[in-house]
Amino acid sequence: MTAAFQSSSPEKSPRGWKCNATRWLHDSAGSTALEFSLVAAPFFFFIFAILGTSLYFCTNNALDRGVQSAARKIRTGEAKQAGATVGDFRQSVCNEAGTGINCNKLRVLIQSDASWTNITLQGCLDSKSEMVNSTGSIEELVSDYSGDASFVALITVCYEWDLAKTFSFLQLGKGSNGSGPAVMQASTAFRIEPHPYE
């Protein structure tokens, strides 16, 4: 072969390719992005799980606080003196619980008797997994269901928490597979104190 037809670039040796491959394997450029892409999905899942669980327990705690505060007016006879209705009691629960509670999603169940024998805790769902109806109508007096002084009363408030549908992966819903809204329940039992409003 004459000099005119010889290649001007030097021939690459197998050793040269090996050196390039080694350098590529040891190159750390972009490794942080790659590592984050591997852990991003479980990391964000964990964050949303904490957020959803925290909101659930905060709402449940607010509901319980609202029921305890509102029921005190029944226990002391204040509700009877004021002529409070079932609707007034429901609104009182909402006011005491705070803005995170939607009043339209509340169900109020009231039981009373002269002794504890006939008082049983009621569930919030019926046989079809639907929310039960409230005791009485919103216009009726709450004292018609809570009883007189020295009676025992059990107040149960059920709340349908729609935000559970946003965090469906937590399976807090009332559906058989954990789907749909979650149902929260807060109850308080007491003996109505003697009062002069009989």
N, CA and C of each residue as an Amber inpcrd file, in Angstrom:
protein
   594
   0.8660000  -1.1930000   0.0000000   0.0000000   0.0000000   0.0000000
   0.8950000   1.2330000   0.0000000   0.5920000   2.1340000  -0.8960000
   1.4010000   3.3470000  -0.9890000   1.0340000   4.3100000   0.0950000
   1.8910000   5.3000000   0.3300000   1.6660000   6.2800000   1.3960000
   0.4530000   7.1260000   1.1330000   0.0810000   7.2670000  -0.1950000
  -1.0670000   8.1140000  -0.5260000  -2.3810000   7.5270000  -0.0540000
  -2.4220000   6.2010000   0.0720000  -3.6750000   5.5260000   0.4580000
  -3.7130000   5.1170000   1.9300000  -2.7090000   5.4920000   2.7260000
  -2.7040000   5.1380000   4.1450000  -3.5910000   6.0960000   4.9360000
  -4.2440000   5.5690000   5.9590000  -5.1290000   6.4000000   6.8150000
  -4.3020000   7.3660000   7.6280000  -4.8210000   8.5910000   7.7070000
  -4.1130000   9.6010000   8.4810000  -4.3490000   9.4630000   9.9770000
  -5.4450000   8.7820000  10.4050000  -5.7450000   8.5950000  11.8430000
  -5.1640000   7.2910000  12.3190000  -4.6340000   7.2940000  13.5120000
  -4.0370000   6.0500000  14.0310000  -5.1080000   5.0060000  14.3250000
  -4.7960000   3.7680000  14.1450000  -5.7310000   2.6760000  14.4020000
  -5.9460000   2.5110000  15.9070000  -7.2430000   2.4050000  16.2680000
  -7.5760000   2.2550000  17.7000000  -7.3510000   0.8200000  18.1270000
  -6.6940000   0.6980000  19.2410000  -6.3930000  -0.6360000  19.7420000
  -7.4740000  -1.1040000  20.7000000  -7.6410000  -2.3900000  20.9010000
  -8.6080000  -2.8990000  21.8970000  -8.3710000  -2.3250000  23.2850000
  -7.1210000  -2.0320000  23.5740000  -6.8120000  -1.4670000  24.8910000
  -7.4490000  -0.0850000  25.0570000  -7.4930000   0.6970000  23.9430000
  -8.1170000   2.0160000  23.9980000  -9.5990000   1.9370000  24.3090000
 -10.3060000   0.9840000  23.6920000 -11.7440000   0.7940000  23.9810000
 -11.9490000   0.3960000  25.4380000 -11.0780000  -0.4020000  25.9670000
 -11.1970000  -0.8460000  27.3540000 -11.0450000   0.3260000  28.3180000
 -10.1210000   1.2140000  27.9940000  -9.9150000   2.3900000  28.8530000
 -11.1450000   3.2890000  28.8380000 -11.7690000   3.4720000  27.6470000
 -12.9690000   4.2960000  27.5380000 -14.1350000   3.7030000  28.3380000
 -14.2980000   2.3810000  28.2800000 -15.3750000   1.7120000  29.0170000
 -15.1640000   1.8550000  30.5160000 -13.9170000   1.7500000  30.9470000
 -13.6150000   1.8880000  32.3760000 -13.9300000   3.2940000  32.8620000
 -13.5410000   4.2990000  32.0340000 -13.8380000   5.6800000  32.4160000
 -15.3510000   5.9220000  32.5040000 -16.1050000   5.3250000  31.5830000
 -17.5680000   5.5000000  31.5790000 -18.2040000   4.8840000  32.8210000
 -17.7020000   3.7310000  33.2300000 -18.2510000   3.0610000  34.4070000
 -17.9680000   3.8330000  35.6810000 -16.8450000   4.5430000  35.7200000
 -16.4650000   5.2920000  36.9200000 -16.9510000   6.7390000  36.8920000
 -17.6230000   7.1420000  35.8180000 -18.1230000   8.5110000  35.7040000
 -19.3410000   8.6790000  36.6210000 -19.2740000   9.6170000  37.5740000
 -20.3610000   9.8210000  38.5520000 -21.3000000  10.9620000  38.1650000
 -21.1050000  11.5560000  37.0040000 -21.9660000  12.6570000  36.5660000
 -23.4050000  12.1440000  36.3880000 -24.3950000  12.8050000  37.0450000
 -25.8020000  12.4150000  36.9280000 -26.2200000  11.3000000  37.8580000
 -25.3190000  10.8280000  38.7180000 -25.6720000   9.7180000  39.6070000
 -26.7200000  10.1250000  40.6380000 -26.6840000  11.3920000  41.0810000
 -27.6550000  11.8670000  42.0690000 -29.0690000  11.8300000  41.5020000
 -29.2170000  12.2900000  40.2600000 -30.5340000  12.2700000  39.6150000
 -31.0400000  10.8400000  39.4490000 -30.1340000   9.9440000  39.0940000
 -30.5150000   8.5440000  38.9260000 -30.9570000   7.9270000  40.2510000
 -30.1940000   8.1990000  41.2970000 -30.5450000   7.6600000  42.6120000
 -31.8760000   8.2150000  43.1030000 -32.1320000   9.5180000  42.8940000
 -33.4010000  10.1080000  43.3310000 -34.5840000   9.5200000  42.5680000
 -34.3760000   9.2560000  41.2720000 -35.4680000   8.6730000  40.4860000
 -35.8460000   7.2840000  41.0070000 -34.8930000   6.6060000  41.6060000
 -35.1720000   5.2710000  42.1440000 -35.9680000   5.3310000  43.4550000
 -35.7150000   6.3720000  44.2550000 -36.3730000   6.4550000  45.5660000
 -37.5290000   7.4480000  45.5820000 -37.7780000   8.1720000  44.4810000
 -38.8090000   9.2220000  44.4700000 -40.1940000   8.6600000  44.7320000
 -40.5560000   7.5800000  44.0470000 -41.9040000   7.0190000  44.1910000
 -42.2010000   6.5810000  45.6290000 -41.3690000   5.7360000  46.2530000
 -41.6570000   5.3700000  47.6460000 -41.5630000   6.5410000  48.6130000
 -40.6830000   7.5130000  48.3060000 -40.5510000   8.6800000  49.1820000
 -41.8390000   9.4920000  49.1990000 -42.3840000   9.8230000  48.0180000
 -43.6120000  10.6100000  47.9550000 -44.8160000   9.8220000  48.4620000
 -44.8270000   8.5220000  48.2340000 -45.8950000   7.6760000  48.7800000
 -45.8910000   7.7580000  50.3070000 -44.7090000   7.6940000  50.8870000
 -44.5650000   7.7740000  52.3430000 -45.0310000   9.1280000  52.8660000
 -44.6820000  10.2160000  52.1690000 -45.0780000  11.5650000  52.5750000
 -46.6020000  11.7090000  52.5430000 -47.2340000  11.2660000  51.4540000
 -48.6900000  11.3660000  51.3360000 -49.3970000  10.4650000  52.3490000
 -48.8000000   9.3310000  52.6690000 -49.3870000   8.4530000  53.6790000
 -49.3850000   9.1210000  55.0540000 -48.2850000   9.7830000  55.3880000
 -48.2120000  10.5120000  56.6620000 -49.2330000  11.6450000  56.6840000
 -49.3240000  12.3850000  55.5750000 -50.2690000  13.5010000  55.4850000
 -51.7150000  13.0270000  55.6180000 -52.0730000  11.9730000  54.8970000
 -53.4390000  11.4510000  54.9530000 -53.8100000  10.9200000  56.3290000
 -52.8930000  10.1820000  56.9450000 -53.1490000   9.6350000  58.2810000
 -53.2650000  10.7470000  59.3170000 -52.4300000  11.7750000  59.1910000
 -52.4780000  12.9030000  60.1290000 -53.8010000  13.6480000  60.0250000
 -54.2560000  13.9030000  58.7930000 -55.5390000  14.5860000  58.5960000
 -56.6900000  13.7640000  59.1480000 -56.6070000  12.4550000  58.9710000
 -57.6620000  11.5600000  59.4830000 -57.7750000  11.6600000  61.0030000
 -56.6400000  11.5520000  61.6890000 -56.6720000  11.5860000  63.1500000
 -56.9900000  12.9830000  63.6840000 -56.5560000  14.0270000  62.9830000
 -56.8980000  15.3930000  63.4030000 -58.3970000  15.6320000  63.3040000
 -59.0050000  15.1860000  62.2040000 -60.4480000  15.3410000  62.0210000
 -61.2110000  14.5240000  63.0520000 -60.7410000  13.3110000  63.3150000
 -61.3950000  12.4540000  64.3090000 -61.3250000  13.0830000  65.6970000
 -60.1810000  13.6570000  66.0120000 -60.0080000  14.3050000  67.3100000
 -60.8970000  15.5450000  67.4280000 -61.0060000  16.3100000  66.3380000
 -61.8680000  17.4920000  66.3440000 -63.3330000  17.0990000  66.5200000
 -63.7400000  16.0200000  65.8620000 -65.1160000  15.5380000  65.9990000
 -65.4040000  15.1160000  67.4330000 -64.4880000  14.4060000  68.0350000
 -64.6650000  13.9580000  69.4210000 -64.7600000  15.1560000  70.3690000
 -63.9140000  16.1510000  70.1460000 -63.9600000  17.3580000  70.9730000
 -65.3000000  18.0750000  70.8140000 -65.7940000  18.1490000  69.5830000
 -67.0730000  18.8000000  69.3320000 -68.2360000  18.0880000  70.0030000
 -68.2160000  16.7660000  69.9760000 -69.2900000  15.9780000  70.6080000
 -69.2630000  16.1570000  72.1190000 -68.0910000  16.1010000  72.7200000
 -67.9750000  16.2510000  74.1700000 -68.4780000  17.6220000  74.6310000
 -68.0950000  18.6700000  73.8930000 -68.4840000  20.0290000  74.2780000
 -69.9830000  20.2610000  74.0950000 -70.5190000  19.8000000  72.9540000
 -71.9390000  20.0060000  72.6860000 -72.8080000  19.1720000  73.6300000
 -72.3680000  17.9660000  73.9460000 -73.1590000  17.0850000  74.8210000
 -73.2240000  17.6220000  76.2450000 -72.2770000  18.4240000  76.6310000
 -72.2930000  19.0020000  77.9840000 -73.5410000  19.8550000  78.2020000
 -74.0460000  20.4800000  77.1390000 -75.2490000  21.2950000  77.2490000
 -76.4790000  20.4400000  77.5210000 -76.4510000  19.2090000  77.0500000
 -77.5400000  18.2730000  77.3630000 -77.4070000  17.7870000  78.7930000
 -76.1840000  17.4570000  79.1840000 -75.9460000  16.9040000  80.5260000
 -76.3250000  17.8880000  81.6320000 -76.0980000  19.1730000  81.3950000
 -76.3820000  20.1800000  82.4280000 -77.8000000  20.7520000  82.3430000
 -78.5580000  20.3490000  81.3010000 -79.9200000  20.8640000  81.1600000
 -80.0050000  22.1640000  80.3850000 -78.8420000  22.6820000  79.9550000
 -78.8260000  23.9480000  79.2250000 -79.5710000  23.8400000  77.9010000
 -79.4390000  22.7010000  77.2230000 -80.1130000  22.5090000  75.9410000
 -81.6300000  22.4970000  76.1150000 -82.1010000  21.8790000  77.2080000
 -83.5470000  21.8290000  77.4510000 -84.0910000  23.2080000  77.7840000
 -83.3460000  23.9570000  78.5800000 -83.7800000  25.3030000  78.9500000
 -83.8710000  26.2080000  77.7130000 -82.9300000  26.0500000  76.7900000
 -82.9020000  26.8910000  75.5960000 -83.8430000  26.4020000  74.5070000
 -84.4640000  25.2330000  74.7190000 -85.3370000  24.6750000  73.6890000
 -84.5750000  24.2710000  72.4390000 -83.3700000  23.7470000  72.6320000
 -82.5170000  23.3660000  71.5060000 -83.0960000  22.1710000  70.7510000
 -82.9980000  22.2260000  69.4420000 -83.4760000  21.1370000  68.5950000
 -82.3160000  20.2000000  68.2350000 -82.6620000  19.0990000  67.5730000
 -81.6260000  18.1720000  67.0980000 -80.7010000  18.8920000  66.1150000
 -81.2790000  19.7480000  65.2800000 -80.4720000  20.5310000  64.3430000
 -79.5360000  21.4910000  65.0590000 -80.0230000  22.0870000  66.1710000
 -79.1690000  22.9890000  66.9600000 -77.9930000  22.2280000  67.5590000
 -78.2800000  21.0190000  68.0380000 -77.2030000  20.2100000  68.6150000
 -76.1650000  19.8600000  67.5570000 -76.6300000  19.4830000  66.3780000
 -75.7080000  19.1510000  65.2870000 -74.8400000  20.3580000  64.9280000
 -75.4570000  21.5370000  64.8820000 -74.7050000  22.7500000  64.5690000
 -73.7030000  23.0690000  65.6690000 -74.0760000  22.7770000  66.9060000
 -73.1710000  23.0110000  68.0270000 -71.9360000  22.1170000  67.9270000
 -72.1510000  20.8700000  67.5110000 -71.0140000  19.9580000  67.3040000
 -70.0680000  20.5280000  66.2580000 -70.6390000  21.0340000  65.1660000
 -69.8160000  21.6140000  64.0870000 -69.0410000  22.8280000  64.5760000
 -69.7110000  23.6830000  65.3310000 -69.0560000  24.9030000  65.8170000
 -67.8950000  24.5740000  66.7500000 -68.1190000  23.6130000  67.6210000
 -67.0780000  23.2370000  68.5830000 -65.9360000  22.4740000  67.9180000
 -66.2480000  21.7140000  66.8710000 -65.2210000  20.9000000  66.2020000
 -64.3260000  21.7310000  65.3020000 -64.8450000  22.8300000  64.7720000
 -64.0320000  23.6700000  63.9010000 -64.4590000  23.5830000  62.4500000
 -63.7410000  24.3260000  61.6140000 -64.1390000  24.4740000  60.2080000
 -63.8770000  23.2330000  59.3620000 -63.1400000  22.2880000  59.8700000
 -62.8400000  21.0870000  59.0830000 -63.9840000  20.1030000  58.9960000
 -65.0750000  20.3640000  59.6900000 -66.2200000  19.4580000  59.7170000
 -67.3480000  20.0240000  58.8610000 -67.8640000  19.1940000  57.9730000
 -69.0040000  19.5670000  57.1350000 -70.2870000  19.1070000  57.8220000
 -71.1130000  20.0500000  58.2510000 -72.3180000  19.7190000  59.0180000
 -73.2760000  18.8120000  58.2540000 -73.3120000  18.9530000  56.9490000
 -74.2370000  18.1520000  56.1490000 -73.8750000  16.6700000  56.1500000
 -72.6750000  16.3520000  56.6020000 -72.2220000  14.9590000  56.6170000
 -72.3570000  14.3110000  58.0000000 -72.9570000  15.0280000  58.9420000
 -73.0960000  14.5160000  60.3110000 -74.4210000  13.8000000  60.5130000
 -74.3790000  12.7310000  61.3050000 -75.5840000  12.0440000  61.7510000
 -75.5370000  11.9980000  63.2800000 -76.6410000  12.3600000  63.9190000
 -76.6970000  12.4000000  65.3830000 -77.6260000  11.2980000  65.8740000
 -77.1090000  10.4160000  66.7210000 -77.8950000   9.3170000  67.2930000
 -77.9730000   9.5160000  68.7990000 -79.1990000   9.5730000  69.3250000
 -79.4000000   9.8440000  70.7560000 -80.2230000   8.7200000  71.3710000
 -79.7200000   8.1950000  72.4780000 -80.4520000   7.1830000  73.2550000
 -80.5010000   7.6260000  74.7100000 -81.5780000   7.3070000  75.3700000
 -81.6720000   7.6100000  76.8060000 -82.5860000   6.5990000  77.4810000
 -82.3420000   6.4120000  78.7540000 -83.1570000   5.4860000  79.5390000
 -82.9030000   5.7820000  81.0100000 -83.7420000   5.1950000  81.8580000
 -83.5760000   5.4120000  83.2960000 -82.3470000   4.6900000  83.8340000
 -81.8950000   3.6440000  83.1460000 -80.6980000   2.9060000  83.5700000
 -79.8760000   2.5380000  82.3430000 -78.6770000   2.0120000  82.5980000
 -77.7730000   1.6680000  81.4980000 -78.1660000   0.3690000  80.7990000
 -79.0980000  -0.3730000  81.3690000 -79.4130000  -1.7050000  80.8590000
 -79.8320000  -1.7000000  79.3940000 -80.6400000  -0.7430000  79.0130000
 -81.1890000  -0.7210000  77.6560000 -80.4050000   0.1760000  76.6930000
 -79.2260000   0.6160000  77.1140000 -78.4080000   1.4700000  76.2630000
 -77.3490000   0.6220000  75.5590000 -77.3440000   0.6680000  74.2470000
 -76.3440000  -0.0630000  73.4610000 -75.7430000   0.8750000  72.4190000
 -74.4760000   0.7020000  72.1560000 -73.7920000   1.5450000  71.1960000
 -74.2920000   1.2390000  69.7870000 -74.7090000   2.2720000  69.0730000
 -75.2010000   2.1180000  67.7140000 -74.0800000   2.2920000  66.7030000
 -74.1790000   1.5370000  65.6290000 -73.2170000   1.6920000  64.5470000
 -73.6330000   2.8100000  63.6000000 -72.7010000   3.2640000  62.7980000
 -72.9700000   4.3610000  61.8610000 -73.4560000   3.8780000  60.5050000
 -73.2760000   2.5940000  60.2170000 -73.6520000   2.0590000  58.9140000
 -74.7500000   1.0230000  59.0540000 -75.6360000   0.9840000  58.0570000
 -76.6810000  -0.0300000  58.0640000 -76.1760000  -1.2910000  57.3570000
 -77.0770000  -2.2230000  57.1000000 -76.6830000  -3.5010000  56.5010000
 -76.1680000  -3.3490000  55.0730000 -76.4800000  -2.2060000  54.4380000
 -76.0260000  -1.9610000  53.0680000 -74.7960000  -1.0510000  53.0270000
 -74.1770000  -0.8630000  54.1860000 -72.9910000   0.0060000  54.3130000
 -73.2970000   1.4570000  53.9620000 -74.5340000   1.8600000  54.2120000
 -74.9420000   3.2530000  54.0390000 -75.0550000   3.9140000  55.4020000
 -74.8700000   5.2360000  55.4340000 -74.9780000   5.9640000  56.6950000
 -76.4020000   5.8780000  57.2400000 -76.5220000   5.6480000  58.5400000
 -77.8380000   5.5890000  59.1760000 -78.4120000   6.9950000  59.2850000
 -79.7230000   7.0730000  59.4710000 -80.3810000   8.3690000  59.6320000
 -80.2190000   8.8710000  61.0600000 -80.2780000  10.1820000  61.2050000
 -80.1870000  10.7810000  62.5350000 -81.4450000  10.4790000  63.3390000
 -81.3160000  10.5940000  64.6510000 -82.4740000  10.4490000  65.5350000
 -83.3960000  11.6510000  65.3500000 -84.6640000  11.3730000  65.0600000
 -85.6340000  12.4530000  64.9120000 -85.3380000  13.3400000  63.7170000
 -86.0260000  14.4660000  63.6670000 -85.8030000  15.4630000  62.6180000
 -85.0870000  16.6610000  63.2230000 -84.5500000  17.5130000  62.3730000
 -83.7700000  18.6410000  62.8760000 -84.6350000  19.6640000  63.6120000
 -85.9630000  19.6100000  63.4270000 -86.8370000  20.5700000  64.1020000
 -87.2840000  20.1030000  65.4840000 -87.1140000  18.8090000  65.7730000
 -87.5870000  18.2700000  67.0450000 -86.6390000  18.6510000  68.1810000
 -87.1970000  18.7650000  69.3810000 -86.3940000  19.1150000  70.5500000
 -85.4470000  17.9730000  70.8990000 -84.1970000  18.3180000  71.1700000
 -83.2250000  17.2960000  71.5360000 -83.5800000  16.6690000  72.8840000
 -84.2560000  17.4270000  73.7490000 -84.6400000  16.9130000  75.0690000
 -85.7000000  15.8270000  74.9760000 -86.4250000  15.7560000  73.8500000
 -87.4100000  14.6840000  73.6700000 -86.7350000  13.3300000  73.5500000
 -85.4710000  13.3170000  73.1870000 -84.7370000  12.0670000  72.9980000
 -83.6620000  11.8560000  74.0620000 -83.1780000  12.9240000  74.6630000
 -82.0900000  12.7840000  75.6330000 -82.5900000  12.4350000  77.0290000
 -83.8960000  12.6220000  77.2980000 -84.4410000  12.2550000  78.6020000
 -84.3770000  13.3840000  79.6160000 -84.9130000  13.0820000  80.7950000
 -84.9780000  14.0780000  81.8670000 -83.7930000  13.9440000  82.8090000
 -83.8020000  14.7670000  83.8290000 -82.7380000  14.7340000  84.8380000
 -82.6320000  13.3460000  85.4510000 -81.4230000  12.9100000  85.6970000
 -81.0760000  11.6030000  86.2680000 -81.1890000  10.4600000  85.2640000
 -81.6410000  10.7320000  84.0390000 -81.6210000   9.7150000  83.0000000
 -80.1820000   9.5620000  82.4930000 -79.8840000   8.3770000  81.9520000
 -78.5870000   8.1750000  81.3140000 -78.7730000   8.3770000  79.8120000
 -77.7690000   8.9170000  79.1880000 -77.8610000   9.1910000  77.7520000
 -76.5820000   8.7720000  77.0480000 -76.7460000   8.3120000  75.8280000
 -75.6130000   7.9710000  74.9640000 -75.7780000   8.7670000  73.6720000
 -74.8320000   9.6400000  73.4110000 -74.8400000  10.4550000  72.2030000
 -73.7580000   9.9310000  71.2600000 -74.1570000   9.5520000  70.0670000
 -73.2220000   9.0740000  69.0500000 -73.3350000   9.9720000  67.8250000
 -72.2180000  10.4480000  67.3410000 -72.1940000  11.2830000  66.1400000
 -71.3390000  10.5820000  65.0910000 -71.9190000  10.4130000  63.9100000
 -71.2240000   9.7700000  62.8000000 -70.9010000  10.8230000  61.7420000
 -69.7290000  10.7070000  61.1690000 -69.2850000  11.6960000  60.1850000
 -68.6980000  11.0010000  58.9730000 -69.1500000  11.4130000  57.7970000
 -68.6560000  10.8540000  56.5420000 -67.5400000  11.7640000  56.0200000
 -66.3160000  11.2750000  56.0800000 -65.1280000  12.0580000  55.7260000
 -64.7600000  11.7930000  54.2770000 -65.1260000  12.7220000  53.3990000
 -64.9130000  12.5310000  51.9600000 -63.4520000  12.5900000  51.5500000
 -62.6100000  13.2260000  52.3500000 -61.2080000  13.3690000  51.9800000
 -60.4850000  12.0210000  51.9030000 -61.0950000  10.9920000  52.4770000
 -60.4910000   9.6560000  52.3980000 -60.4040000   9.1870000  50.9540000
 -61.2810000   9.7060000  50.0920000 -61.2310000   9.3180000  48.6780000
 -59.9810000   9.8630000  47.9970000 -59.4690000  10.9910000  48.4900000
 -58.2310000  11.5530000  47.9460000 -57.0360000  10.6630000  48.2790000
 -57.0730000  10.0800000  49.4830000 -55.9900000   9.1920000  49.9330000
 -56.4720000   7.7420000  49.8690000 -56.9920000   7.3640000  48.7190000
 -57.6020000   6.0360000  48.5670000 -56.6220000   4.8970000  48.8220000
 -55.3330000   5.1460000  48.5980000 -54.3370000   4.0840000  48.8070000
 -54.2130000   3.6850000  50.2780000 -54.7230000   4.5320000  51.1990000
 -54.7000000   4.1850000  52.6240000 -55.8410000   3.2490000  52.9980000
 -56.8340000   3.1250000  52.1110000 -57.9720000   2.2180000  52.3090000
 -58.7000000   2.4840000  53.6260000 -59.0340000   3.7650000  53.8530000
 -59.7750000   4.1600000  55.0460000 -61.2750000   4.1890000  54.8020000
 -61.6990000   4.0170000  53.5470000 -63.1020000   4.1560000  53.1830000
 -63.9910000   3.0660000  53.7340000 -65.3000000   3.3210000  53.6400000
 -66.2870000   2.3880000  54.1880000 -66.5760000   1.2160000  53.2630000
 -66.0660000   1.2520000  52.0150000 -66.2600000   0.1490000  51.0870000
 -65.5490000  -1.1090000  51.5620000 -65.9830000  -2.2420000  51.0240000
 -65.3840000  -3.5210000  51.4470000 -63.8990000  -3.5970000  51.1270000
 -63.4820000  -2.8450000  50.1080000 -62.0570000  -2.8180000  49.7370000
 -61.3620000  -1.5560000  50.2340000 -62.0120000  -0.8250000  51.1430000
 -61.4170000   0.3850000  51.6950000 -61.6060000   1.6150000  50.8420000
 -62.4560000   1.5330000  49.8320000 -62.6730000   2.6720000  48.9370000
 -63.7940000   3.5680000  49.4670000 -63.9410000   4.7450000  48.8500000
 -65.0100000   5.6600000  49.2280000 -64.6640000   6.4840000  50.4490000
 -65.6420000   7.2460000  50.9500000 -65.3930000   8.0800000  52.1360000
 -65.2390000   7.2430000  53.4000000 -64.4920000   7.7730000  54.3430000
 -64.3290000   7.1000000  55.6350000 -65.4580000   7.5160000  56.5690000
 -65.7860000   6.6620000  57.5030000 -66.8210000   6.9620000  58.4880000
 -66.1680000   7.0720000  59.8570000 -66.3110000   8.2370000  60.4650000
 -65.7810000   8.4820000  61.7990000 -66.9260000   8.4690000  62.8050000
 -66.6370000   8.0080000  63.9870000 -67.6630000   7.9180000  65.0250000
 -67.1180000   8.4430000  66.3430000 -67.8830000   9.3090000  66.9740000
 -67.5230000   9.8330000  68.2920000 -68.7260000   9.6740000  69.2080000
 -68.5000000   9.1930000  70.4120000 -69.6040000   8.9330000  71.3390000
 -69.2680000   9.4500000  72.7280000 -70.3020000   9.7650000  73.4590000
 -70.1440000  10.1250000  74.8680000 -71.3650000   9.6400000  75.6270000
 -71.1420000   9.1350000  76.8180000 -72.2350000   8.6300000  77.6580000
 -72.1660000   9.3210000  79.0140000 -73.3230000   9.6490000  79.5620000
 -73.3580000  10.3690000  80.8310000 -74.7350000  10.2420000  81.4650000
 -74.8180000  10.6080000  82.7340000 -76.0980000  10.7250000  83.4190000
 -76.4440000  12.2060000  83.5030000 -77.6420000  12.5530000  83.0790000
 -78.0540000  13.9540000  83.0660000 -78.1520000  14.4700000  84.4990000
 -77.5230000  15.6010000  84.7240000 -77.4680000  16.1670000  86.0750000
 -78.8260000  16.7350000  86.4780000 -79.1190000  16.7160000  87.7690000
 -80.3510000  17.3530000  88.2450000 -80.3190000  18.8510000  87.9010000
 -81.4140000  19.3540000  87.3590000 -81.4760000  20.7620000  86.9940000
 -82.8920000  21.2810000  87.1860000 -83.0540000  22.5780000  87.2810000
 -84.3820000  23.1460000  87.5860000 -85.2490000  23.4000000  86.3670000
 -84.9400000  22.7180000  85.2460000 -85.6730000  23.0600000  84.0200000
 -86.7130000  21.9870000  83.6680000 -87.1490000  21.2300000  84.6500000
 -88.1360000  20.1740000  84.4050000 -89.5100000  20.7840000  84.1700000
